[in-house]
Amino acid sequence: MKTPAVFFDRDGTINIDPGYLGDPELVKLFPNVPQSISKLRNIFGFKIVVVSNQSGVSRGLISADDVEKVNLKINELLKPEDALIDAFYFCPYHPQFSPIEKCSCRKPSPEMILTAADDLNIDLSKSYMVGDKASDIISGFNAGVKTVLISTSKNDEQIIILQKEDKRPNFVAENFSSACNFICNDFSGGKT
Ligand SMILES: [Mg+2]
């Protein structure tokens, strides 16, 4: 049977984004991330998948191995709350630094979400994408999942980009846990 999933952007959504994060020691999760992921996964039965643009790799600033180390660190930090990311996908390419045909994974393309759906037998019609950038929301839109934008004073231009493109998210959340609460509530038809 297919399962629903919540897809998350990584930097700026799950963890603070220092720019081209390659050092696991610098990983800092946002408040309530372990608890919220635990609830989505263990109570609601969502698969948890990270889909992340990591152009720092093609820019030569970090290695693919660094990206993997950061991913491992995130799961280490989630573990005490019995939370886990089931799978991490990342796109290391950028059109300015890579052949254009390699860049098809890069958000706003839905490719990583669609690949994960195939790999993990995910029901996209019951799934969600959460991110802090317009490209995250458009990627979710393009994959046919519901979308949640985490909007703070640091990224308030993103909602304007989405309004201009007429791709408004299903919900605008002020932080990670409010994004997850919307999903739990929406998924159960407003009954929680
Ligand atoms: Mg981000």
Backbone and ligand atoms as CSV (ligand in chain L), in Angstrom:
chain,resi,resn,atom,element,x,y,z
A,1,MET,N,N,0.831,-1.204,0.000
A,1,MET,CA,C,0.000,0.000,0.000
A,1,MET,C,C,0.871,1.260,0.000
A,2,LYS,N,N,0.401,2.261,-0.752
A,2,LYS,CA,C,1.159,3.512,-0.791
A,2,LYS,C,C,0.964,4.291,0.510
A,3,THR,N,N,2.028,4.975,0.938
A,3,THR,CA,C,1.919,5.765,2.166
A,3,THR,C,C,2.056,7.259,1.856
A,4,PRO,N,N,1.423,8.099,2.677
A,4,PRO,CA,C,1.609,9.542,2.526
A,4,PRO,C,C,2.990,9.944,3.034
A,5,ALA,N,N,3.462,11.085,2.572
A,5,ALA,CA,C,4.771,11.563,3.022
A,5,ALA,C,C,4.727,13.069,3.246
A,6,VAL,N,N,5.613,13.521,4.103
A,6,VAL,CA,C,5.888,14.954,4.163
A,6,VAL,C,C,7.308,15.152,3.653
A,7,PHE,N,N,7.411,15.958,2.602
A,7,PHE,CA,C,8.706,16.332,2.038
A,7,PHE,C,C,9.123,17.648,2.672
A,8,PHE,N,N,10.358,17.701,3.110
A,8,PHE,CA,C,10.882,18.933,3.682
A,8,PHE,C,C,12.104,19.401,2.911
A,9,ASP,N,N,12.164,20.716,2.702
A,9,ASP,CA,C,13.434,21.336,2.344
A,9,ASP,C,C,14.346,21.176,3.570
A,10,ARG,N,N,15.654,21.283,3.401
A,10,ARG,CA,C,16.545,21.112,4.548
A,10,ARG,C,C,16.976,22.465,5.142
A,11,ASP,N,N,17.899,23.153,4.470
A,11,ASP,CA,C,18.492,24.363,5.061
A,11,ASP,C,C,17.489,25.523,5.093
A,12,GLY,N,N,17.310,26.102,6.263
A,12,GLY,CA,C,16.344,27.189,6.416
A,12,GLY,C,C,14.958,26.692,6.772
A,13,THR,N,N,14.785,25.357,6.757
A,13,THR,CA,C,13.478,24.773,7.091
A,13,THR,C,C,13.604,23.876,8.321
A,14,ILE,N,N,14.498,22.871,8.228
A,14,ILE,CA,C,14.739,21.959,9.350
A,14,ILE,C,C,15.833,22.516,10.257
A,15,ASN,N,N,16.866,23.039,9.609
A,15,ASN,CA,C,18.027,23.563,10.344
A,15,ASN,C,C,18.343,24.980,9.890
A,16,ILE,N,N,19.002,25.706,10.776
A,16,ILE,CA,C,19.445,27.060,10.456
A,16,ILE,C,C,20.390,26.983,9.262
A,17,ASP,N,N,20.233,27.924,8.332
A,17,ASP,CA,C,21.005,27.906,7.088
A,17,ASP,C,C,22.169,28.890,7.164
A,18,PRO,N,N,23.388,28.378,7.399
A,18,PRO,CA,C,24.526,29.296,7.440
A,18,PRO,C,C,25.092,29.563,6.036
A,19,GLY,N,N,24.515,28.922,5.012
A,19,GLY,CA,C,25.017,29.049,3.629
A,19,GLY,C,C,26.004,27.947,3.336
A,20,TYR,N,N,25.694,27.099,2.369
A,20,TYR,CA,C,26.571,25.995,1.946
A,20,TYR,C,C,27.085,25.189,3.145
A,21,LEU,N,N,26.139,24.657,3.885
A,21,LEU,CA,C,26.455,23.909,5.107
A,21,LEU,C,C,27.168,22.595,4.767
A,22,GLY,N,N,28.402,22.448,5.262
A,22,GLY,CA,C,29.157,21.238,4.980
A,22,GLY,C,C,29.776,20.620,6.222
A,23,ASP,N,N,29.661,21.329,7.339
A,23,ASP,CA,C,30.292,20.866,8.577
A,23,ASP,C,C,29.209,20.379,9.542
A,24,PRO,N,N,29.195,19.066,9.827
A,24,PRO,CA,C,28.141,18.548,10.710
A,24,PRO,C,C,28.107,19.214,12.077
A,25,GLU,N,N,29.251,19.718,12.505
A,25,GLU,CA,C,29.290,20.367,13.823
A,25,GLU,C,C,28.487,21.672,13.843
A,26,LEU,N,N,28.194,22.215,12.658
A,26,LEU,CA,C,27.455,23.485,12.590
A,26,LEU,C,C,25.948,23.295,12.452
A,27,VAL,N,N,25.497,22.035,12.464
A,27,VAL,CA,C,24.060,21.788,12.293
A,27,VAL,C,C,23.302,22.211,13.544
A,28,LYS,N,N,22.326,23.100,13.357
A,28,LYS,CA,C,21.443,23.512,14.466
A,28,LYS,C,C,20.005,23.418,14.004
A,29,LEU,N,N,19.262,22.521,14.618
A,29,LEU,CA,C,17.859,22.364,14.243
A,29,LEU,C,C,17.035,23.537,14.773
A,30,PHE,N,N,15.966,23.884,14.062
A,30,PHE,CA,C,15.025,24.876,14.581
A,30,PHE,C,C,14.260,24.269,15.754
A,31,PRO,N,N,13.661,25.121,16.620
A,31,PRO,CA,C,12.936,24.600,17.783
A,31,PRO,C,C,11.823,23.627,17.386
A,32,ASN,N,N,11.655,22.596,18.192
A,32,ASN,CA,C,10.565,21.606,18.061
A,32,ASN,C,C,10.605,20.752,16.807
A,33,VAL,N,N,11.717,20.764,16.087
A,33,VAL,CA,C,11.804,19.924,14.882
A,33,VAL,C,C,11.741,18.431,15.239
A,34,PRO,N,N,12.518,17.940,16.218
A,34,PRO,CA,C,12.444,16.502,16.524
A,34,PRO,C,C,11.040,16.082,16.960
A,35,GLN,N,N,10.413,16.863,17.836
A,35,GLN,CA,C,9.085,16.520,18.351
A,35,GLN,C,C,8.047,16.514,17.229
A,36,SER,N,N,8.128,17.510,16.343
A,36,SER,CA,C,7.135,17.606,15.258
A,36,SER,C,C,7.301,16.468,14.259
A,37,ILE,N,N,8.538,16.133,13.932
A,37,ILE,CA,C,8.774,15.039,12.974
A,37,ILE,C,C,8.338,13.711,13.597
A,38,SER,N,N,8.605,13.555,14.888
A,38,SER,CA,C,8.190,12.343,15.582
A,38,SER,C,C,6.670,12.172,15.503
A,39,LYS,N,N,5.938,13.265,15.702
A,39,LYS,CA,C,4.472,13.220,15.652
A,39,LYS,C,C,3.988,12.838,14.248
A,40,LEU,N,N,4.562,13.478,13.225
A,40,LEU,CA,C,4.147,13.186,11.842
A,40,LEU,C,C,4.392,11.726,11.496
A,41,ARG,N,N,5.521,11.232,11.945
A,41,ARG,CA,C,5.957,9.896,11.555
A,41,ARG,C,C,5.284,8.808,12.406
A,42,ASN,N,N,5.322,9.007,13.717
A,42,ASN,CA,C,4.897,7.928,14.619
A,42,ASN,C,C,3.401,7.941,14.919
A,43,ILE,N,N,2.774,9.101,14.866
A,43,ILE,CA,C,1.335,9.150,15.145
A,43,ILE,C,C,0.535,9.135,13.843
A,44,PHE,N,N,0.989,9.886,12.847
A,44,PHE,CA,C,0.209,10.012,11.607
A,44,PHE,C,C,0.683,9.068,10.495
A,45,GLY,N,N,1.836,8.445,10.683
A,45,GLY,CA,C,2.294,7.444,9.718
A,45,GLY,C,C,2.882,7.989,8.429
A,46,PHE,N,N,3.280,9.274,8.442
A,46,PHE,CA,C,3.922,9.834,7.249
A,46,PHE,C,C,5.344,9.314,7.098
A,47,LYS,N,N,5.764,9.075,5.863
A,47,LYS,CA,C,7.196,8.964,5.601
A,47,LYS,C,C,7.754,10.384,5.596
A,48,ILE,N,N,8.984,10.518,6.045
A,48,ILE,CA,C,9.613,11.843,6.110
A,48,ILE,C,C,10.789,11.852,5.136
A,49,VAL,N,N,10.730,12.798,4.189
A,49,VAL,CA,C,11.736,12.834,3.125
A,49,VAL,C,C,12.274,14.256,2.991
A,50,VAL,N,N,13.583,14.378,2.922
A,50,VAL,CA,C,14.205,15.683,2.678
A,50,VAL,C,C,14.586,15.790,1.210
A,51,VAL,N,N,14.203,16.894,0.587
A,51,VAL,CA,C,14.606,17.181,-0.797
A,51,VAL,C,C,15.304,18.540,-0.806
A,52,SER,N,N,16.589,18.536,-1.169
A,52,SER,CA,C,17.407,19.714,-0.923
A,52,SER,C,C,18.269,20.083,-2.126
A,53,ASN,N,N,18.263,21.367,-2.495
A,53,ASN,CA,C,19.228,21.847,-3.494
A,53,ASN,C,C,20.563,22.077,-2.792
A,54,GLN,N,N,21.620,21.484,-3.306
A,54,GLN,CA,C,22.944,21.652,-2.694
A,54,GLN,C,C,23.943,22.067,-3.769
A,55,SER,N,N,23.726,23.260,-4.323
A,55,SER,CA,C,24.594,23.710,-5.421
A,55,SER,C,C,26.012,23.997,-4.940
A,56,GLY,N,N,26.217,24.073,-3.619
A,56,GLY,CA,C,27.568,24.248,-3.079
A,56,GLY,C,C,28.511,23.172,-3.574
A,57,VAL,N,N,27.939,22.007,-3.913
A,57,VAL,CA,C,28.768,20.901,-4.419
A,57,VAL,C,C,29.328,21.258,-5.798
A,58,SER,N,N,28.447,21.686,-6.722
A,58,SER,CA,C,28.950,22.021,-8.066
A,58,SER,C,C,29.751,23.323,-8.061
A,59,ARG,N,N,29.529,24.153,-7.065
A,59,ARG,CA,C,30.325,25.379,-6.924
A,59,ARG,C,C,31.709,25.084,-6.349
A,60,GLY,N,N,31.924,23.841,-5.887
A,60,GLY,CA,C,33.220,23.466,-5.326
A,60,GLY,C,C,33.430,23.933,-3.896
A,61,LEU,N,N,32.359,24.325,-3.213
A,61,LEU,CA,C,32.495,24.844,-1.849
A,61,LEU,C,C,32.394,23.749,-0.804
A,62,ILE,N,N,31.602,22.721,-1.113
A,62,ILE,CA,C,31.459,21.568,-0.228
A,62,ILE,C,C,31.452,20.312,-1.102
A,63,SER,N,N,31.636,19.147,-0.478
A,63,SER,CA,C,31.602,17.901,-1.257
A,63,SER,C,C,30.279,17.169,-1.000
A,64,ALA,N,N,29.966,16.223,-1.881
A,64,ALA,CA,C,28.763,15.406,-1.685
A,64,ALA,C,C,28.864,14.665,-0.357
A,65,ASP,N,N,30.081,14.279,-0.003
A,65,ASP,CA,C,30.327,13.607,1.260
A,65,ASP,C,C,29.980,14.517,2.453
A,66,ASP,N,N,30.301,15.799,2.328
A,66,ASP,CA,C,29.938,16.758,3.384
A,66,ASP,C,C,28.421,16.815,3.553
A,67,VAL,N,N,27.711,16.823,2.408
A,67,VAL,CA,C,26.240,16.872,2.457
A,67,VAL,C,C,25.721,15.657,3.215
A,68,GLU,N,N,26.281,14.482,2.888
A,68,GLU,CA,C,25.852,13.235,3.551
A,68,GLU,C,C,26.153,13.283,5.049
A,69,LYS,N,N,27.289,13.846,5.403
A,69,LYS,CA,C,27.660,13.916,6.830
A,69,LYS,C,C,26.687,14.805,7.593
A,70,VAL,N,N,26.303,15.905,6.974
A,70,VAL,CA,C,25.318,16.801,7.597
A,70,VAL,C,C,23.984,16.068,7.745
A,71,ASN,N,N,23.599,15.308,6.717
A,71,ASN,CA,C,22.342,14.548,6.778
A,71,ASN,C,C,22.366,13.540,7.928
A,72,LEU,N,N,23.486,12.841,8.057
A,72,LEU,CA,C,23.627,11.867,9.156
A,72,LEU,C,C,23.498,12.548,10.508
A,73,LYS,N,N,24.113,13.732,10.590
A,73,LYS,CA,C,24.075,14.493,11.845
A,73,LYS,C,C,22.639,14.883,12.194
A,74,ILE,N,N,21.876,15.268,11.181
A,74,ILE,CA,C,20.469,15.638,11.418
A,74,ILE,C,C,19.722,14.441,12.020
A,75,ASN,N,N,19.914,13.272,11.439
A,75,ASN,CA,C,19.226,12.098,11.992
A,75,ASN,C,C,19.702,11.762,13.405
A,76,GLU,N,N,20.972,12.029,13.664
A,76,GLU,CA,C,21.500,11.806,15.018
A,76,GLU,C,C,20.788,12.719,16.021
A,77,LEU,N,N,20.571,13.971,15.598
A,77,LEU,CA,C,19.922,14.943,16.486
A,77,LEU,C,C,18.427,14.648,16.665
A,78,LEU,N,N,17.838,13.937,15.701
A,78,LEU,CA,C,16.402,13.619,15.781
A,78,LEU,C,C,16.131,12.411,16.679
A,79,LYS,N,N,17.124,11.549,16.765
A,79,LYS,CA,C,16.948,10.244,17.402
A,79,LYS,C,C,16.420,10.274,18.844
A,80,PRO,N,N,16.899,11.172,19.697
A,80,PRO,CA,C,16.402,11.166,21.079
A,80,PRO,C,C,14.887,11.324,21.178
A,81,GLU,N,N,14.246,11.941,20.194
A,81,GLU,CA,C,12.775,12.097,20.209
A,81,GLU,C,C,12.097,11.008,19.383
A,82,ASP,N,N,12.841,9.966,19.062
A,82,ASP,CA,C,12.304,8.880,18.254
A,82,ASP,C,C,11.818,9.392,16.892
A,83,ALA,N,N,12.552,10.357,16.359
A,83,ALA,CA,C,12.236,10.912,15.040
A,83,ALA,C,C,13.326,10.499,14.059
A,84,LEU,N,N,12.966,10.502,12.773
A,84,LEU,CA,C,13.910,10.042,11.757
A,84,LEU,C,C,13.499,10.593,10.398
A,85,ILE,N,N,14.488,10.976,9.601
A,85,ILE,CA,C,14.228,11.257,8.183
A,85,ILE,C,C,14.412,9.927,7.462
A,86,ASP,N,N,13.363,9.463,6.757
A,86,ASP,CA,C,13.450,8.162,6.089
A,86,ASP,C,C,14.417,8.195,4.913
A,87,ALA,N,N,14.461,9.313,4.205
A,87,ALA,CA,C,15.363,9.398,3.055
A,87,ALA,C,C,15.714,10.851,2.755
A,88,PHE,N,N,16.947,11.034,2.345
A,88,PHE,CA,C,17.428,12.359,1.931
A,88,PHE,C,C,17.723,12.329,0.435
A,89,TYR,N,N,17.222,13.314,-0.292
A,89,TYR,CA,C,17.581,13.490,-1.701
A,89,TYR,C,C,18.190,14.873,-1.840
A,90,PHE,N,N,19.249,14.980,-2.629
A,90,PHE,CA,C,19.762,16.328,-2.889
A,90,PHE,C,C,20.212,16.471,-4.332
A,91,CYS,N,N,20.116,17.712,-4.813
A,91,CYS,CA,C,20.553,18.027,-6.177
A,91,CYS,C,C,21.821,18.862,-6.081
A,92,PRO,N,N,22.970,18.316,-6.516
A,92,PRO,CA,C,24.231,19.031,-6.348
A,92,PRO,C,C,24.515,20.050,-7.466
A,93,TYR,N,N,23.614,20.131,-8.443
A,93,TYR,CA,C,23.921,20.903,-9.653
A,93,TYR,C,C,23.337,22.309,-9.637
A,94,HIS,N,N,23.933,23.159,-10.448
A,94,HIS,CA,C,23.442,24.520,-10.652
A,94,HIS,C,C,23.747,24.904,-12.091
A,95,PRO,N,N,22.777,25.539,-12.777
A,95,PRO,CA,C,22.976,25.836,-14.206
A,95,PRO,C,C,24.244,26.639,-14.520
A,96,GLN,N,N,24.715,27.438,-13.566
A,96,GLN,CA,C,25.937,28.221,-13.853
A,96,GLN,C,C,27.221,27.404,-13.711
A,97,PHE,N,N,27.101,26.244,-13.059
A,97,PHE,CA,C,28.316,25.476,-12.750
A,97,PHE,C,C,28.261,24.050,-13.267
A,98,SER,N,N,27.161,23.657,-13.877
A,98,SER,CA,C,26.973,22.268,-14.315
A,98,SER,C,C,26.316,22.276,-15.688
A,99,PRO,N,N,26.511,21.208,-16.458
A,99,PRO,CA,C,25.790,21.105,-17.726
A,99,PRO,C,C,24.275,21.142,-17.472
A,100,ILE,N,N,23.578,21.893,-18.302
A,100,ILE,CA,C,22.155,22.156,-18.044
A,100,ILE,C,C,21.342,20.866,-17.922
A,101,GLU,N,N,21.727,19.834,-18.686
A,101,GLU,CA,C,20.924,18.604,-18.663
A,101,GLU,C,C,21.020,17.883,-17.319
A,102,LYS,N,N,22.052,18.218,-16.538
A,102,LYS,CA,C,22.189,17.606,-15.205
A,102,LYS,C,C,21.300,18.283,-14.177
A,103,CYS,N,N,20.822,19.480,-14.502
A,103,CYS,CA,C,20.153,20.305,-13.502
A,103,CYS,C,C,18.676,19.995,-13.336
A,104,SER,N,N,18.202,18.944,-13.983
A,104,SER,CA,C,16.758,18.663,-13.959
A,104,SER,C,C,16.259,18.291,-12.567
A,105,CYS,N,N,17.172,17.945,-11.639
A,105,CYS,CA,C,16.731,17.630,-10.285
A,105,CYS,C,C,16.487,18.889,-9.455
A,106,ARG,N,N,17.026,20.003,-9.907
A,106,ARG,CA,C,17.035,21.187,-9.057
A,106,ARG,C,C,15.636,21.780,-8.871
A,107,LYS,N,N,15.236,21.989,-7.595
A,107,LYS,CA,C,13.958,22.665,-7.348
A,107,LYS,C,C,14.019,24.046,-7.991
A,108,PRO,N,N,12.974,24.546,-8.616
A,108,PRO,CA,C,11.558,24.176,-8.513
A,108,PRO,C,C,11.106,22.946,-9.311
A,109,SER,N,N,12.041,22.224,-9.927
A,109,SER,CA,C,11.629,20.979,-10.586
A,109,SER,C,C,11.064,20.012,-9.537
A,110,PRO,N,N,10.065,19.210,-9.909
A,110,PRO,CA,C,9.510,18.244,-8.951
A,110,PRO,C,C,10.290,16.930,-8.945
A,111,GLU,N,N,11.409,16.874,-9.667
A,111,GLU,CA,C,12.064,15.580,-9.920
A,111,GLU,C,C,12.422,14.801,-8.654
A,112,MET,N,N,12.975,15.473,-7.657
A,112,MET,CA,C,13.368,14.735,-6.438
A,112,MET,C,C,12.143,14.150,-5.738
A,113,ILE,N,N,11.061,14.918,-5.699
A,113,ILE,CA,C,9.831,14.423,-5.064
A,113,ILE,C,C,9.291,13.218,-5.835
A,114,LEU,N,N,9.299,13.313,-7.156
A,114,LEU,CA,C,8.760,12.224,-7.979
A,114,LEU,C,C,9.627,10.969,-7.868
A,115,THR,N,N,10.937,11.158,-7.819
A,115,THR,CA,C,11.853,10.018,-7.658
A,115,THR,C,C,11.611,9.345,-6.309
A,116,ALA,N,N,11.507,10.167,-5.261
A,116,ALA,CA,C,11.271,9.616,-3.917
A,116,ALA,C,C,9.940,8.874,-3.875
A,117,ALA,N,N,8.926,9.419,-4.529
A,117,ALA,CA,C,7.600,8.800,-4.524
A,117,ALA,C,C,7.683,7.404,-5.143
A,118,ASP,N,N,8.468,7.306,-6.184
A,118,ASP,CA,C,8.679,6.033,-6.858
A,118,ASP,C,C,9.479,5.064,-5.975
A,119,ASP,N,N,10.576,5.554,-5.433
A,119,ASP,CA,C,11.465,4.722,-4.610
A,119,ASP,C,C,10.761,4.196,-3.368
A,120,LEU,N,N,9.941,5.056,-2.742
A,120,LEU,CA,C,9.416,4.740,-1.411
A,120,LEU,C,C,7.916,4.427,-1.428
A,121,ASN,N,N,7.346,4.317,-2.633
A,121,ASN,CA,C,5.927,3.958,-2.760
A,121,ASN,C,C,5.024,4.949,-2.019
A,122,ILE,N,N,5.192,6.224,-2.378
A,122,ILE,CA,C,4.483,7.310,-1.687
A,122,ILE,C,C,3.234,7.718,-2.464
A,123,ASP,N,N,2.168,7.979,-1.721
A,123,ASP,CA,C,0.920,8.475,-2.299
A,123,ASP,C,C,0.978,10.006,-2.330
A,124,LEU,N,N,1.286,10.568,-3.505
A,124,LEU,CA,C,1.467,12.029,-3.594
A,124,LEU,C,C,0.162,12.779,-3.326
A,125,SER,N,N,-0.965,12.143,-3.606
A,125,SER,CA,C,-2.246,12.840,-3.410
A,125,SER,C,C,-2.541,13.076,-1.924
A,126,LYS,N,N,-1.789,12.406,-1.042
A,126,LYS,CA,C,-1.987,12.611,0.404
A,126,LYS,C,C,-0.724,13.198,1.044
A,127,SER,N,N,0.140,13.804,0.222
A,127,SER,CA,C,1.442,14.248,0.725
A,127,SER,C,C,1.582,15.770,0.707
A,128,TYR,N,N,2.622,16.231,1.374
A,128,TYR,CA,C,2.847,17.663,1.584
A,128,TYR,C,C,4.312,18.006,1.338
A,129,MET,N,N,4.546,19.251,0.904
A,129,MET,CA,C,5.918,19.782,0.791
A,129,MET,C,C,6.025,21.038,1.639
A,130,VAL,N,N,7.066,21.093,2.461
A,130,VAL,CA,C,7.278,22.231,3.364
A,130,VAL,C,C,8.628,22.866,3.058
A,131,GLY,N,N,8.662,24.186,2.900
A,131,GLY,CA,C,9.941,24.848,2.662
A,131,GLY,C,C,9.894,26.329,2.974
A,132,ASP,N,N,11.068,26.951,2.869
A,132,ASP,CA,C,11.171,28.382,3.170
A,132,ASP,C,C,11.383,29.233,1.922
A,133,LYS,N,N,11.379,28.604,0.756
A,133,LYS,CA,C,11.617,29.361,-0.484
A,133,LYS,C,C,10.487,29.124,-1.479
A,134,ALA,N,N,10.302,30.079,-2.367
A,134,ALA,CA,C,9.304,29.938,-3.436
A,134,ALA,C,C,9.593,28.677,-4.251
A,135,SER,N,N,10.878,28.387,-4.470
A,135,SER,CA,C,11.215,27.211,-5.294
A,135,SER,C,C,10.759,25.903,-4.629
A,136,ASP,N,N,10.719,25.861,-3.304
A,136,ASP,CA,C,10.218,24.667,-2.601
A,136,ASP,C,C,8.722,24.488,-2.883
A,137,ILE,N,N,8.007,25.591,-2.783
A,137,ILE,CA,C,6.551,25.539,-2.958
A,137,ILE,C,C,6.210,25.182,-4.409
A,138,ILE,N,N,6.932,25.784,-5.349
A,138,ILE,CA,C,6.657,25.515,-6.772
A,138,ILE,C,C,6.985,24.054,-7.093
A,139,SER,N,N,8.051,23.541,-6.490
A,139,SER,CA,C,8.410,22.138,-6.663
A,139,SER,C,C,7.274,21.227,-6.185
A,140,GLY,N,N,6.703,21.552,-5.018
A,140,GLY,CA,C,5.572,20.783,-4.497
A,140,GLY,C,C,4.355,20.895,-5.408
A,141,PHE,N,N,4.090,22.115,-5.848
A,141,PHE,CA,C,3.010,22.380,-6.805
A,141,PHE,C,C,3.168,21.494,-8.035
A,142,ASN,N,N,4.379,21.480,-8.577
A,142,ASN,CA,C,4.661,20.738,-9.804
A,142,ASN,C,C,4.545,19.224,-9.599
A,143,ALA,N,N,4.721,18.785,-8.339
A,143,ALA,CA,C,4.604,17.352,-8.047
A,143,ALA,C,C,3.169,16.976,-7.671
A,144,GLY,N,N,2.320,17.982,-7.479
A,144,GLY,CA,C,0.916,17.707,-7.148
A,144,GLY,C,C,0.667,17.411,-5.684
A,145,VAL,N,N,1.536,17.925,-4.800
A,145,VAL,CA,C,1.288,17.755,-3.360
A,145,VAL,C,C,0.832,19.091,-2.766
A,146,LYS,N,N,0.248,19.038,-1.569
A,146,LYS,CA,C,-0.100,20.283,-0.887
A,146,LYS,C,C,1.179,20.943,-0.371
A,147,THR,N,N,1.142,22.262,-0.200
A,147,THR,CA,C,2.382,22.980,0.122
A,147,THR,C,C,2.227,23.888,1.334
A,148,VAL,N,N,3.306,23.993,2.100
A,148,VAL,CA,C,3.345,24.879,3.260
A,148,VAL,C,C,4.625,25.704,3.200
A,149,LEU,N,N,4.460,27.027,3.222
A,149,LEU,CA,C,5.616,27.929,3.258
A,149,LEU,C,C,5.862,28.363,4.695
A,150,ILE,N,N,7.097,28.184,5.163
A,150,ILE,CA,C,7.463,28.759,6.459
A,150,ILE,C,C,7.972,30.163,6.179
A,151,SER,N,N,7.225,31.139,6.679
A,151,SER,CA,C,7.511,32.528,6.346
A,151,SER,C,C,7.874,33.303,7.601
A,152,THR,N,N,9.064,33.910,7.588
A,152,THR,CA,C,9.500,34.727,8.714
A,152,THR,C,C,9.935,36.079,8.152
A,153,SER,N,N,10.372,36.966,9.041
A,153,SER,CA,C,10.824,38.277,8.562
A,153,SER,C,C,12.038,38.118,7.634
A,154,LYS,N,N,12.741,36.974,7.745
A,154,LYS,CA,C,13.946,36.773,6.936
A,154,LYS,C,C,13.645,36.421,5.482
A,155,ASN,N,N,12.452,35.910,5.210
A,155,ASN,CA,C,12.177,35.471,3.834
A,155,ASN,C,C,10.823,35.950,3.329
A,156,ASP,N,N,10.387,37.124,3.809
A,156,ASP,CA,C,9.019,37.532,3.465
A,156,ASP,C,C,8.834,37.894,1.987
A,157,GLU,N,N,9.941,38.013,1.235
A,157,GLU,CA,C,9.791,38.264,-0.206
A,157,GLU,C,C,9.309,37.009,-0.946
A,158,GLN,N,N,9.479,35.847,-0.319
A,158,GLN,CA,C,9.119,34.591,-1.005
A,158,GLN,C,C,7.618,34.509,-1.288
A,159,ILE,N,N,6.828,34.974,-0.342
A,159,ILE,CA,C,5.368,34.920,-0.517
A,159,ILE,C,C,4.946,35.839,-1.672
A,160,ILE,N,N,5.675,36.920,-1.847
A,160,ILE,CA,C,5.357,37.865,-2.938
A,160,ILE,C,C,5.675,37.223,-4.291
A,161,ILE,N,N,6.804,36.501,-4.346
A,161,ILE,CA,C,7.159,35.782,-5.586
A,161,ILE,C,C,6.044,34.798,-5.936
A,162,LEU,N,N,5.568,34.072,-4.919
A,162,LEU,CA,C,4.539,33.056,-5.154
A,162,LEU,C,C,3.212,33.684,-5.574
A,163,GLN,N,N,2.891,34.819,-4.983
A,163,GLN,CA,C,1.652,35.517,-5.366
A,163,GLN,C,C,1.730,35.949,-6.819
A,164,LYS,N,N,2.892,36.467,-7.224
A,164,LYS,CA,C,3.079,36.921,-8.616
A,164,LYS,C,C,2.945,35.760,-9.588
A,165,GLU,N,N,3.429,34.586,-9.175
A,165,GLU,CA,C,3.364,33.401,-10.047
A,165,GLU,C,C,2.027,32.679,-9.930
A,166,ASP,N,N,1.151,33.206,-9.056
A,166,ASP,CA,C,-0.145,32.598,-8.786
A,166,ASP,C,C,0.012,31.151,-8.303
A,167,LYS,N,N,1.020,30.935,-7.474
A,167,LYS,CA,C,1.235,29.609,-6.884
A,167,LYS,C,C,1.278,29.750,-5.373
A,168,ARG,N,N,0.145,30.145,-4.824
A,168,ARG,CA,C,0.097,30.348,-3.372
A,168,ARG,C,C,0.133,29.008,-2.657
A,169,PRO,N,N,0.878,28.945,-1.538
A,169,PRO,CA,C,0.893,27.699,-0.760
A,169,PRO,C,C,-0.460,27.448,-0.104
A,170,ASN,N,N,-0.736,26.202,0.266
A,170,ASN,CA,C,-1.976,25.890,0.973
A,170,ASN,C,C,-2.005,26.525,2.347
A,171,PHE,N,N,-0.804,26.732,2.909
A,171,PHE,CA,C,-0.744,27.332,4.239
A,171,PHE,C,C,0.573,28.081,4.384
A,172,VAL,N,N,0.508,29.214,5.085
A,172,VAL,CA,C,1.730,29.951,5.422
A,172,VAL,C,C,1.913,29.836,6.932
A,173,ALA,N,N,3.039,29.239,7.337
A,173,ALA,CA,C,3.290,28.974,8.759
A,173,ALA,C,C,4.381,29.910,9.257
A,174,GLU,N,N,4.298,30.251,10.548
A,174,GLU,CA,C,5.344,31.150,11.061
A,174,GLU,C,C,6.565,30.384,11.576
A,175,ASN,N,N,6.412,29.080,11.758
A,175,ASN,CA,C,7.577,28.290,12.182
A,175,ASN,C,C,7.333,26.810,11.866
A,176,PHE,N,N,8.330,25.984,12.181
A,176,PHE,CA,C,8.284,24.564,11.815
A,176,PHE,C,C,7.108,23.848,12.467
A,177,SER,N,N,6.919,24.081,13.776
A,177,SER,CA,C,5.867,23.298,14.427
A,177,SER,C,C,4.485,23.720,13.958
A,178,SER,N,N,4.302,24.988,13.626
A,178,SER,CA,C,2.980,25.386,13.131
A,178,SER,C,C,2.734,24.807,11.734
A,179,ALA,N,N,3.799,24.647,10.930
A,179,ALA,CA,C,3.667,23.979,9.621
A,179,ALA,C,C,3.204,22.534,9.822
A,180,CYS,N,N,3.832,21.853,10.785
A,180,CYS,CA,C,3.487,20.445,11.029
A,180,CYS,C,C,2.093,20.307,11.627
A,181,ASN,N,N,1.717,21.251,12.490
A,181,ASN,CA,C,0.360,21.200,13.066
A,181,ASN,C,C,-0.697,21.369,11.989
A,182,PHE,N,N,-0.436,22.283,11.028
A,182,PHE,CA,C,-1.375,22.433,9.906
A,182,PHE,C,C,-1.533,21.096,9.179
A,183,ILE,N,N,-0.419,20.421,8.924
A,183,ILE,CA,C,-0.454,19.160,8.169
A,183,ILE,C,C,-1.264,18.107,8.936
A,184,CYS,N,N,-1.005,17.965,10.228
A,184,CYS,CA,C,-1.737,16.968,11.031
A,184,CYS,C,C,-3.224,17.248,10.982
A,185,ASN,N,N,-3.572,18.517,11.127
A,185,ASN,CA,C,-4.972,18.919,11.144
A,185,ASN,C,C,-5.634,18.725,9.775
A,186,ASP,N,N,-4.949,19.149,8.733
A,186,ASP,CA,C,-5.475,19.043,7.367
A,186,ASP,C,C,-5.632,17.571,6.968
A,187,PHE,N,N,-4.642,16.776,7.329
A,187,PHE,CA,C,-4.618,15.361,6.953
A,187,PHE,C,C,-5.790,14.616,7.592
A,188,SER,N,N,-6.096,14.999,8.828
A,188,SER,CA,C,-7.193,14.295,9.506
A,188,SER,C,C,-8.518,15.009,9.293
A,189,GLY,N,N,-8.579,15.883,8.277
A,189,GLY,CA,C,-9.843,16.531,7.923
A,189,GLY,C,C,-10.323,17.527,8.969
A,190,GLY,N,N,-9.363,18.159,9.654
A,190,GLY,CA,C,-9.715,19.173,10.637
A,190,GLY,C,C,-10.252,18.615,11.943
A,191,LYS,N,N,-10.007,17.303,12.151
A,191,LYS,CA,C,-10.593,16.662,13.347
A,191,LYS,C,C,-9.638,16.620,14.553
A,192,THR,N,N,-8.409,17.116,14.400
A,192,THR,CA,C,-7.518,17.077,15.579
A,192,THR,C,C,-7.548,18.398,16.330
L,1,MG,MG,MG,15.713,26.421,2.315
